[in-house]
Amino acid sequence: MLRPFLVVGAICVSAPVVAEVPQVVTDIAPVHSLVAQVMAGVGVPELIVRPGVSPHTYAMRPSEARALQQADLVVWIGGDLTPWLSKPLETLAGGGRQVALLDQEVTQTHPYREFNHEDEHEEDGHEGHDDDGHDDHAHDHEGRDPHAWLDPQNAHAWLGLLAEELAELDPENAALYRENAAAAQLRLDEVSSAVAALVSPMQQVPFVALHDAFQYFEHRYGLTLVGTVSLGDASSPSPARLAELRADIEALGVACAFAEPQFDTALLEAAVEGSETRILVLDPLGAHLDPGPELYNDVLKAMAAGFGVCTGS
């Protein structure tokens, strides 16, 4: 059970200066949350990918295209997560600054993982991948795992980076952006420490997932994912991959398999059929949370709670 989190607050002593507020657009709710924390007292960023849908296959609406056209700053994870956003950024947001967080020096990244299913591509011939919106990279599964927001150390670094980006755009409110970022970093450090304590019973418990989205969280907190139905880009699995995953579940006595709100669970249910593995839910995007400054930390807390259900802690 998730216990209350002690959060250290910080009082921002600077008042916002009356000036034109930068128009900031973000891709996913966790990034939006970080930007909202830094902009507190000055303005509110726009969000493109609403919670509850997959960023891998999202179709942008006209209102969101207009927001890109008007943006002074676009903050997104990068084309590794949302390849469909790359072209609109070139054509619609040419006048604004763009920050792809995966490309920043402060960001710690990990490559995609294969889980020793090297032969699956020869067996399935990549059929069905054209539908998943990953024309750039779904076929080789190489490159960076884009789910970097699930490492709170990345989020901590991004808060400082965002403060500097906003300060450059809006020097009159630079002090407030920096104070907001520092306060947000303190809150995040408290939450991350509490999450580490809550998930520690899970460190010796192997688990599987529908989609390889949790690598950054695993690395930060010492957890062990032993297999997935889909890879990190949410591409469709082959029958061979499902068969190997089913065998691993039986051999390792996997207690829990984690789904996500954005994806159908039918393939995960097929993988665990006949075993005692329970299907639980982890939500890396905050599908059932209200977008805003609290969402990022609430995502971490909810992730910890989900692992706690698996271990009964």
Secondary structure, DSSP 8 states (H G I E B T S, - for coil): -----------------SS----EEESSHHHHHHHHHHHTTT---EESS-TTS-TTS----HHHHHHHHH-SEEEE--TTT-GGGHHHHHHT-TTSEEEEGGGSTT----B---TT-TTHHHHHTTTTGGGGT-TTTTTT--SB-S-GGGSHHHHHHHHHHHHHHHHHH-GGGHHHHHHHHHHHHHHHHHHHHHHHHHHGGGTT--EEEEES--HHHHHHHT--EEEEEE-TT-----HHHHHHHHHHHHHHT--EEEE-TTS--HHHHHHHTTS--EEEE--TT-TTS-SSTTHHHHHHHHHHHHHHHHHT-
